[in-house]
Amino acid sequence: MLSFDNTELAYAYKSNAELKKAKFLFSVMHSPLLLKIGLALTPPAIKWNCPFVKPLLRKTIFSQFVGGETLQQTAAVAEKLGNYNVKVILDYGVEGGNNGEAGFDEATEVFKDVINYAASQKNVPFMSIKVTGIARGALLEKLDASIKSRQGSLINRYNNAIDALPQNEKDEWQNVVNRLAKICDVATEKKVGVLVDAEETWLQDPVDALTLLMMDKYNKTLPLIYNTIQLYRHDRLAFLKECHQAALERNFILAIKIVRGAYMEKERERAAEKGYPSPIQPDKQACDNDFNASIKYSLDHLDTISLIVASHNEYSNMLTTQLLDEKKLPHNHPHVHFSQLYGMSDNITFNLAHSNFTVSKYLPFGPVKDVIPYLMRRAQENSSVSGQTGRELSIIHKEMARRKGK
């Protein structure tokens, strides 16, 4: 019987010392004052190259939430997870753009390298990319506003928005399309899934359209290109169904990763500042309802939808397993995958894996200074998601008590 309370399974891969370190880190994140100080001091300390900061980060928060600074360093983590039937989603935690078009081209080559590396590892079925890593943010924002101002289907609005660009920006956008196509070409050849991460709402429409077009091209027989749907947006359940209709009409597999979302505070602030209706759900219950409805809808159409449930919510994960059992579908169904962030919710990940559900850890990697923004988000999310840090601590305490009592 599956339970997320089995701490022996959850932490079998951690030594006593590693468990104590995790307890310390979550205790710090549980303190609003300590967290605020850490978030304020870390970025400037990195920028000013304070000699003790990087070694300290490597030994603490970096080792908890990041696979390593290089692809090769992630291999040890991936192998360790593989021993417990847990797979890995590789995420190169660096965005291009510092060097303009050359930076985007360089990021594209790194993404291709990640795919080739993933293909050489039996335990790495997916890698993750952000379109902001291969495209200029201001161009995405301009396209998004143009798409939103038009009528019709997403793809028609997208095509009309492209047509309205001046020639130099049409050429620039075509470079973006070509970069993503190069990534998808390698992924298709190597049979490694590409998960396109979500962006803020004012950048998302061109990302959605482009990813849908890539699915139309590459997902005819296998789900290889995945879009990310953030259910903290009140329009995303309808968007999921709209995308599914497009998949049925165009005869491709709709591949989606569903998440609750990562930009809530920023979204609300911008909507208030610019005077447009907030795209965010009115409350957490509405978000949970749409997330769980998305699971049910996808599992009702598994012949044409491939689903990744990327969630730290125990109810949503359990619901998915129960629905699979009710439908008498195998736990390792090829169109159902679970995922949690590395360093969090081990009670969910390792208990799912033990029951033969296909589950992965989302494993970022990259130089310390470049992964800092990712780590800052992790710390902030842990503090803002109701009860998350407290839940992590209580499970760790339970396992430490179990080990002490042996």
Secondary structure, DSSP 4 states (H G I P E B T S, - for coil): ---TT-HHHHTTTS-HHHHHHHHHHHHHHH-HHHHHHHHHHHHHHHHTT-TTHHHHHIIIIIHHH--BSSHHHHHHHHHHHHTTT-EEEEEE-----TTHHHHHHHHHHHHHHHHHHHHT-TT--EEEE-GGGTS-HHHHHHHHHHHHTS-S-HHHHHHHHHHTS-HHHHHHHHHHHHHHHHHHHHHHHHT-EEEE----HHHHHHHHHHHHHHHHHH-SSS--EEEEEETTBTTHHHHHHHHHHHHHHHT--EEEEEE--S-HHHHHHHHHHHT----B-SSHHHHHHHHHHHHHHHHTTTTTEEEEEE---HHHHHHHHHHHHHTT--TT-TTEEEEEETTS-HHHHHHHHHTT--EEEEEEES-HHHHHHHHHHHHHHHHHSTTHHHHHHHHHHHHHHHHHH-
